[in-house]
Amino acid sequence: MITPRTVSGTLELLPRQQIIHQHMIDVIRRGFERFGFLPVETPVFELKEVLLTKSGGETEKQVYFVQSTGSLQQGYVPDMALRFDLTTPLARYVAQYERDLAFPFRRYQIQRVYRGERPQRGREREFYQCDIDVIGKDKLTPLYDAELPAIIVQIFDTLKVGPFTIHFNNRKILRGLVQGYGLTDPETQILVLREIDKLDKIGAEKVLASLIGLGLAESDAQNLMELIGHKGSKDDVLAALQALPVEDPLFRQGVEEVTQMVAALRALGVPEERTRLNLSIARGLDYYTGTVYETTLDAHPEFGSVCSGGRYDDLASHYTKSKLPGVGISIGLTRLFELLEDTGLLPETPPLVQILVAQLDPALTPLYLSLATELRAACFRVDAWLEPAKLDKQIKFADKNGIPIVLLLGAEEAAESSVTVKDMKAKTQTRVARNNLIGFLSPLFDVRA
């Protein structure tokens, strides 16, 4: 006999957990739509040549390749893979349907992705990402870079995840500084950014040594480390940047874009404490060219980012000659769900099934079915018990499934055209006339079609 079990690092929930998970998806979806984003889904499979165009060898090691048994037996090399994020499929999607889309194209996508991770809590092989991106044609104003954090703030506040901070930076600032220090090779600049991005993981001393090893003079490396360690307000950090005697055009462009972004965040009403200009945020992915984001829950910074992203100048360049700059941010829903579950902060959700119509007498089954139908027509979510069973068993069923109301209708109620309403939480029973039942139940629930 085979022991039933799931593959480690995959997502499978019990119904009451799934209800909460679905509620979180609904909150996120409504938040995205409130800002005018349109839904998109892409296939779980992508052609290998599409998926790996900009990923490099390290990503390829994490990709699950897909091959049919027949093709494998014939010695064919896999030409498909499971998507490892939603950004690369988006680049292919926008290039493929460019003529059919209106720009700026505002899209959201909530789907599972797959990575060959070593499974651990918060880093799974299969997980949900909830992405939003704005794609422009030829150009895209930095104001969109401020709009995305404003969306995340509304969503996280609605989910009641507790205090959180969206850390942001602009890679142009770091690359411009490094360029001003004499490291003009783009590949070396990217290596410097990768080392800076490791600051929280390996510490300042090791990062400093790595920067010197990459060619920065020791004094320049120390100055850079002091700058990225700045803990002041957004205005303090901006003042420090503007005071630097650096005339590199890329650096100055980055500072100007961040200045615009800070002003836009305030115009959008984003609370000051929800965002921080953090010069140590660089993000390891090479396709980010400007703004980058990472979001942490203040009480659990050790858990890492639960929402990240950034600006890319031309992600679709491998698929089209058109210039399609964009900016995006992604909520790691599985990661966030697991953190909130571990810390007891999962949001309270209304019951999915609101009412159980119990069966007290099999002869009255037609009455139970008509009662359930009447309530469903009034937009209640109703389960009807359809087989003979002791009432105690039905009550336990309702309790285990979190159903708050059980309706009891026996011979006495049938004779009086009434129903007994059992409130599972209050542990009360109320006899209600059948023609008044909907009016009695409606205030107990948020009833909508």
N, C-alpha and C positions, 0 to 999 in steps of 0.2 A: 504494500500500500504506500502511495506517495504522500508525504507530509505536505499539506497545503501551506505555501509560503510565497511571499513576493520576492522579487529580485531586490537586493539591498540598494538603497539610494533611490527608490522609486516612491511615488506618492499614492497612497491609498488610505482613505479616511472612513470612519464609521459615520452613519447618517447624521448624527447630531453635530459632529465636527464638519461634515460636508456642508451642512446648512450654514454654518458660520463662514466657511470658506467661500461659499457662493454669495453670501451677504457681502463679504469684502469685495468680491469681484463686481457685484452690482453697484456698490458705493464708488469704486474706482471708475467703472464704466460711466456712471452718471456724472461724475466729476469731469471726466474727459469730454463728454458730450456737452456739458454746460459751457465749455469754452470753444465749441464749434468743431470738434474733431470728429472725423468720419471713420466708421469701422472698416477694417481690412483683415482678411485671413489669408495665409499662404500655405501651400502644402507642407506637410511634415518632411517630405523628401525634397531635396534640391540636387541638381546635377553637381557632381564633384567639382567640375571646372568653374561653376558659378560660385559655389560655397567657399572655395579656398583661394579665390583670386587675390585677396588682400590679407590673408590670415597668417601666412608663414608657417614654419615647421612646427612650432610649439603648439599652435592650435590644431594642426593636422593630427598630432598625437592624441588629442582629446575627442576627435570626431568618430562617430559610429558610422562606418560604411555599410551600405545595404547591397545585398547580392542575393538573387534567387538561387535555390539549390541547383537547378538545371544549369544556370550560367556558371556557377562555381565548378560543377563537374566538368564543364567544357573548357575550363581554364581561363575564362574571361576575367579581366580586372574590373573591380567594382567601379561603376560610373555614377552612382548615387550615394548620398549620405544624409543622415538626419541633421536638421538645422541645429546649430549650437548657440545661435542667438536669433533675434528678430530683425537686426539691423541690416545684415547682409542680404537676406531675402527682400527687405524693403528696397534696397538699392536696385536689385534686379527688377522688382515689381514696377518701380517708378520709371526705370529706363524702358521697360517693355511696353508700358501703357501710357507713356509720356503724352501722346497726342490726345488721349481720352481724359486726361486729368486737368483740373483747373488749379493754377498756381497762384499764390502759395498753397501747397497741398498739405492739409492738416489731417493726419491719420493717427488712429489708435489701433492697437493690436494686442489681444490678450490670448495667449496660447502657450502650450508646453514647448520646452526646448530640451535638448539632450547633450550631455557632455560626459566624456570618459573620466570623470573625477574619481578619486578615492573617496568612497562615500563616508560622510560624517554629518553630524547635525549642522544644518545651515549650508552644507555643500553637497547637493544631491546629484545623482546622474540624470534624473528627470525632474523638471521644476517648471513652474509658471513664471512667465515674465509679462508685465503689463507696460507696453511701450507707447509713448507719444512722440511724434516727430513732426516738424514743420519743414517742408522742402520748398525752396525757392527756385526760380528760373533766373539764372545769371547772377542774382544777388539776393541777399536776405538780411534785413536790418537786425542789429544786435538787440533790439527791443524784444524780439522773440525769446532771446536768452533769459530775459527777466520774467517773461510770462510763464515759462515752464515751472519754475519754483513756486510761483503764485498758485498754480494748479495743485501741486503736490501739497502745499500747506493746507489748502481747503480740504483735500481728501484725507490727509493724516489727522487733521482736527476732527473731521466727521467720524473717523474710525476710532478716535480717542486712544491713540497709541501712547500718550504721555508726551513729555517734553522731547523735542527733537531739533536737530540743527542741520540745515542744508549748507554744506561747505562748498564754496565755489572759488574758481581761479580762472586765469586765462593763460594758456600755454605760450601765447605770443610774448607775454611778459618774461617768462623764464627763458625762452629761446633767444629773445632779444638781449637779455642780460648776458647769457653765455656767449652770444655772438659778440657782444661788446667786450667780453673778456678775451676774445681772440680765437674762440673755437668756432670756426665758420663752416666746418663740415656738417651737413644736415644729419648724417648718420650718427656722428658723435654727439650732436645736440640731443637726439632722441635717446641715446644711451644715458646721457646726463639726466634727462627727465625721468627715465625709468628708475634710476638710483634715488632721485628725490622722492619718487612715489613710494619707495620702500621705507621711508623714515619711521613710520609707526611700527614697522615690523622688525627692523634691524637696529634702530637707534641712530643718533646723530653722529657718533664717533665713526661707525662703519661707513655711513653715507659720506662723511667728510673724506675719509681715506679713498673711497671709490671715486669721488670727484677729482681728487688730486691725481689718482691713477689714470683718469681719462684725459688729463692734460691741463687742467686748471691750475694756475699758480696757487700756492697755499693761501696767500692773503686774499685772493679772489674767492677761493672756495670757502674760506671762513666768513667773508662778507656775505656771500650767498646764503650760507647756513644761518647766519644771524637774521637775515631778511626773511627767509621762509619760516623762521621760528617766531615771527612777530605775532603777539597775542592780542593786539589792540582792537578797537572797533573798526568798522569798515572805513570810516573817515580817517582814522589814525593811520591805517595801512595805506590808503590812497595818498595821504600827505607824505608818508615816508617814500612811496614810489615816485611821486612828483618831484621830490627834493633830490633824487639821485642824479648825479651828473652824467647821465647816460643819454646819448642822442641817437642811439640806434633806432631807425624808423619802425622796425617790428616791435620793439619794446614800447615805443610811444603809442603805436596803434593799439597795443594790448591795454595799456593804461587808459586810453580814451574809451575803449569799448567797455571796460569795467566801470569807469565813471558813469557812462550812460546807463549801464545795467543797474547800478546802485540807485540812481535817480528814478529809474522805471520801477524798481521794486517798491520804492516808497510811494510812487504814484498809484501803484496797484494795491496799496494798503497792506503789504506783507509786513507783519510785526518784525521789528528790528532783531529781536532775539531768535527769530526762526532762521536767519541766514548769517553766514560768516564768511568774509573774504579771507581765505586760508591759502597762503602762497605755497604751502607744501603739498597741495593737491595737484597732481599732474596726470593721473590715469595712465596705465601702462599701454593701452592700445594706441598704435601709431596713427590711426586715421583721424584722431582728434586734432584739430588745428587751432582752436580758440578756447572758448569757455569750456570748463569741465566742472562736473558736480559729483559730490558724494554726500549721502545723508545718513546720519547716525542717530540712534535713540540716546538721549543724553545719559540715561541711567545705565546704558549697556554699550559704551563705545568699543569694548573689547569684541563685540560681536561683528563689528565691521559695518560696511555700508549696506543699507537695505534699499537704496534708490540712487542710481548714478547715471551718468551720461555725459553729453557734451556736444560741441559744435564741430562739424566737419565741412570742409570747403567743397569737396567734390567726390563724395563716396561712390558715385555711379560712373566714374570715369572709365572703368573697365568695360562698361556695357553700352555707353553712348558717348557721342562727341559733345553733347549738350553739357553745359556747366550747371550742376544741380546742387547748390550748397544747402545745408540743413543743420538743424539742431534738434536733439532728442534727449529724452530722459526715460529711464526704465525702473519700475518698481519690481523688485525681486519678491514676488508674492509668496512663494513657498518659504523663502528665507524669513520674511516678515512674519508669516503665520506661525512658523516654528518658534521664533523668538517670543512672540506674544503668548503662545501656548505655554512655553517654559516659564514665563514670568507671571502668568495669571492675568494677562491683560487682553485676552481675546475679547472682542466686542460682544456685548449682549445682543442677541437677535430675537426678533419676534418669532413665535412658533410657526413652523411651516404648515403643519396640520393644526387647525384651530379647534375643530370639533370632532368628537367621536359619537356617532349615533349607535348606542349600545343595542344589543338584542336581548330582550327579556322573554319574549314569547315567539317561537318560530311562526306561529299562525299569523302574527302581525307583521311579517316581513314586507308585504306590499306597502304597509304604512311607513315602515322605516325607510324604504327606498324612495317613496314620494317625499318624505320629510328631508332626506339628504338632497334630493333633486331641487326642492324648493330653496334650501339654504345655498346650494351652489349657484343657483340662478341669481341669488342676492349677493354673490361674490365672496361668500365664505368658502374656506378650504376645509372640506369635510371628508372624513373616512367613515364608512358604514360597516359594522360588523355583520357578516353574512352567513355565519354558521353557528349552530347551537353551542353554547359554552356558559360556564358559570360566570356570574357578574363579577366575582372577585378576579377572575382571569382577565376580563376585559378592562377592569380598572387598573390592574397591574400593567397591562399593555399600554394604556394611555399614559400612565406615570413614566414608564420606561422611555416612551417616545416623546415626552414633553408636551403632550396634548392637554391644554388647560381646561377644556370644557367637555364633559360627557353628558349626553342627553339620554334620559331614561323615560321610556314610554311603555307602560304595561297596560293591563286590561283596565285598571282604574283610570289612568290618564286618557286612554282611548275613549272611554265612556264619557269623560268630561271635556273632550277635545282640548286637552292640555298636555304639557310636557314638563318633566322635572329636570331642571338645569343643575348639574353638579359641578361646582367650581373646585377644581383639583387643588389649587393653591390655598384658597381661603377655607377649604374643607366645609363648604356650606352647600345646602340643597334648597332650591327655590322652585315652587310650582308656578308655571307661567301658562297663560292661555295660548293655544296654538296660533291664533290670529295676532297675538302680541309678541310672538317669539323673536321675530327679526328686529323689532324695535328694542326689545330687551337686550339682545346680543350685540347689536351694532356699536354701542358705546364701548364695548369691551375690546374691540379690535379696530385696526386701521383697515377698513374694508374698501378695496378699490378693484376695478376690473383688471 
